[in-house]
Each structure stands twice: as C-alpha cells, then as structure tokens.
Amino acid sequence: MNFDLTEEQQILKQSVKRFLEKEIKPCADEYTEKLIPKDMAHDLIKKLIPFGYVVGPFPEEIGGMNMDTISQGILFEELFRVFPGLGGIAFITMDTALTLYEYGTKEQIDRFIPKLLSGDYIGCVAVTEPDIGSNPSEVKTRGILEGENYRVNGQKIWISNGSVSDVCVVLVRTEKDPGKKSVSRLIVERSVSDYSSRDLGKLGLNSWPTSELFFDDTLVPKENLLGDVGEGLKSTLRTFERARCFVALYSIGIAQASVDATIQYVKEREQWGKPIGQHQMIQDMLADMLIELDAAKLLTYRGLYLIGKGARCDTQTSMAKYYATEAAVKITSNAIQIHGGYGLSKEFPIERLFRDARMLTIPDGTSQIQKLIVARNTLGLAAFK
Ligand SMILES: Cc1cc2nc3c(=O)[nH]c(=O)nc-3n(C[C@H](O)[C@H](O)[C@H](O)COP(=O)(O)OP(=O)(O)OC[C@H]3O[C@@H](n4cnc5c(N)ncnc54)[C@H](O)[C@@H]3O)c2cc1C
C-alpha cells in the first residue's frame, strides 16, 4: 500500500492551493450566504478548468486531461475547503458530463460534452421528488413517448445546481401502463425543453443553489433518451458510487477548513495565562478532530482509488460517505466548542462551517441508507429493496 502522493500530485496540490487562495477566496468570502449568480458561476468554472476541474477525468481527444481519480480528489478537496458552493456547482457539472459520457450515444456525447467541458453549460441530475427520496425506484414524474417527443410532467426537489442549470438528467417513469414499472433517464436541455425552477432556502451551503424543478408538459426530443428504456434506475444507482466519494470529499474540505482555523485559534487565544492549546481538554478535542479527519481522508481516497481502478466499490464508497459526512459534523461542532462564544458568532467562519457540514449527511443517500448498503453487501441480506 502506498500513501504517498506522486511528485505531480504534490505540485498540483500546491499550485491549486495558491491559485484558489489568490483568485477564488475573495469571491468565496463575498458569497458565503448568498447564491452565486449564474453568469459568475460560468466565469469561475472557466477559470477552474485549466487546473482540471470538470474536464479532469475525460480523455484528451474530447478536451479532457486523463486525470487519475486521486488527483481529481485533491482538486475538489481544496476547492470545497475554500469555496464549497462553487465546488458543488463544478462537481455536479462534472458528474452530469460523466453520466452523459458513460451512458450517452456518440451523437449525445458530441452534442453535450463540449458545452459542459468548456463551462458554457452547467449540469444537474434530478432524481428526488417531494414524496420520493431514499427510494428512487418509486419516482412519479412521467415521461411519455408521443411521436417524436417525450412529454414530461412532474416535480423534482432538492436539485443541486437546478436553477442555474442548462442541462438536466431527469429520472422519469416511461411506462404507459401504470401496472408496469419502467424508470428511464432523459437529457433535458433547457433552451430546447424549458423547465422552471425555484430555489430552496436552507441551513447551510447557501451559495450553492438547491432547487425545485417543474416540468409542465415539457417536450423532450426522443433522441434525448439516455441509455435504454427501463435502465434508468440501475444506471442512476451506479453513478451514486462516484458521487458519494465526492460528497465525502466535500465534507473533508469543510472539516479541514475548521481544523485549520482551530489550530490557529488555540495558539493565539489565551486563558489562565497561557494559550488555550496548552489545556489538556482542548488538546483532547483537537486530537479527536485530527484523528476523525484523517480517518475520513483514508476511507475517501481508498474509494477514489477503487473508482479509478474501475472496481465495483459501493461498500467502500458508502463507508466513506457515511464516515466523512458524520465526522465533519463532529469536527465542526468541536471547532465551535473550542472557539467558545466566538465559535457561535456570525463574525467568525466557524458556525457557518458547522451548518455547511450538517447539510451533507442527507444527499446521495442518508447516513442510514449508507449503513444499510454496507450491511447488505456484507451479509447478503437486504433490509430494503
Ligand atoms: C444539499 C442537498 C443536495 C441534494 N442534491 C440533490 C440532487 O442534485 N439531485 C437529487 O435528485 N437529489 C438531491 N438531494 C436530495 C437527497 O438525495 C435526498 O434528500 C435524500 O436521498 C433523502 O431523501 P429525503 O430527503 O426525501 O428523505 P427520506 O427518504 O424521506 O428519509 C427520511 C428519513 O428516513 C430515513 N429512511 C428512509 N428510508 C429508510 C430505510 N429503508 N431504513 C431506515 N431509514 C430510512 C432516512 O435516513 C431519513 O432519516 C439533495 C439533498 C440535499 C440536502
């Protein structure tokens, strides 16, 4: 087992860190509690692309960088640390492009990938509905084939990037007969097949749009079916493997930011005539934070390594997602405790990091669902279908 970064990966980490601190952090500070406007999101993504954001995993022939999954992890961990909202927009756009690349026809790849990899298009993936969360096989949004188009009717909720998206991969029921189940995916291009959106107010991650999407007799050309009819659920579940690792990275970035701030604070803040970092119970809390963060990183980078190998790794990515997101909640909570009253103040970043971390135990499968996957895969006994 080799835990060392290659020389190239070390250089990437240092150069992207410098770039993000100088070019992206000032904007991050301005947009901690307000949504990143769409035009700004496009501009910032275009600035990130030369480092490998969004384009990293794709082959060079189509504008990618053939980047290994560990390097992709390094890039996103750093961005989530500095500007979680922008990291979310960039990651979901990359994930949309990967989904289209993996399951799309040549024609679909030629039509959509260049727009996503240039930052001209922002992507999103719409599965969740007001009544359907942990069990996507029950989605109610309908996409019924009528001549040359699918007619889409229904509502999606909690869709990351929803309001700023230009293209959306939507999970719909495609069966005509209500007695039969057929869940498929459609590529809905907003300029062609309009859908409306409304942003949701939420506890944290307030610069990142999370939206309701409304499909009201939206006509989607039949050539925009992604994969085969009835294959939508299986392929959606498969893409969760990668997404869960990136949600874990998201938590690690946020937790790292709170650890960095805490280390600085405990050296500067004095009580009883010495830095609080010299009090044993502060060291106890700080040690917990450091150990949990390291364990989260090890699980997550193992998941990324397995994804890079093309191995089936839903057990390992569920472990990473569960552990990293729950650890980030504990780590950012300890950071508040160590900062005392200042940890609760809106004038310090600490309370925001706690609220941001708290958002991530829910998406891409709640902590409970991750545990059920780990136990099911180990026992061969499913507690859910
Ligand atoms: C920040 C954020 C971003 C998101 N982005 C997207 C996105 O881009 N696209 C998208 O489609 N969705 C997105 N979601 C939605 C997310 O995937 C769902 O919220 C999640 O799957 C849980 O569904 P739910 O909220 O309806 O909860 P429910 O499924 O109603 O669950 C409620 C509670 O019941 C528990 N539960 C459910 N089933 C079981 C079971 N079988 N056994 C034990 N406990 C169970 C859950 O763990 C939870 O505690 C996002 C959510 C958030 C918060």
The ligand as a Gaussian input file, in Angstrom:
#p B3LYP/6-31G(d) Opt

LIG

0 1
 C      -27.752000      19.618000      -0.099000
 C      -28.549000      18.603000      -0.837000
 C      -28.310000      18.393000      -2.183000
 C      -29.080000      17.476000      -2.895000
 N      -28.870000      17.328000      -4.244000
 C      -29.665000      16.501000      -4.966000
 C      -29.542000      16.419000      -6.396000
 O      -28.697000      17.085000      -7.006000
 N      -30.385000      15.604000      -7.072000
 C      -31.335000      14.857000      -6.451000
 O      -32.067000      14.143000      -7.118000
 N      -31.489000      14.916000      -5.095000
 C      -30.674000      15.721000      -4.347000
 N      -30.838000      15.807000      -2.975000
 C      -31.876000      15.007000      -2.331000
 C      -31.303000      13.874000      -1.492000
 O      -30.715000      12.904000      -2.321000
 C      -32.464000      13.330000      -0.619000
 O      -32.783000      14.353000       0.301000
 C      -32.073000      12.046000       0.088000
 O      -31.971000      10.985000      -0.821000
 C      -33.070000      11.676000       1.192000
 O      -34.393000      11.752000       0.735000
 P      -35.467000      12.553000       1.607000
 O      -34.913000      13.867000       1.952000
 O      -36.761000      12.519000       0.852000
 O      -35.609000      11.736000       2.940000
 P      -36.495000      10.394000       3.172000
 O      -36.170000       9.365000       2.150000
 O      -37.916000      10.772000       3.353000
 O      -35.887000       9.913000       4.565000
 C      -36.327000      10.456000       5.822000
 C      -35.621000       9.678000       6.941000
 O      -35.965000       8.289000       6.862000
 C      -34.791000       7.508000       6.786000
 N      -35.044000       6.344000       5.927000
 C      -35.593000       6.314000       4.684000
 N      -35.670000       5.056000       4.243000
 C      -35.146000       4.252000       5.216000
 C      -34.930000       2.853000       5.354000
 N      -35.235000       1.985000       4.370000
 N      -34.388000       2.409000       6.509000
 C      -34.031000       3.265000       7.505000
 N      -34.203000       4.597000       7.433000
 C      -34.752000       5.087000       6.299000
 C      -33.731000       8.425000       6.185000
 O      -32.415000       8.007000       6.544000
 C      -34.093000       9.747000       6.843000
 O      -33.530000       9.802000       8.129000
 C      -30.070000      16.720000      -2.234000
 C      -30.295000      16.917000      -0.868000
 C      -29.560000      17.847000      -0.160000
 C      -29.832000      18.048000       1.302000

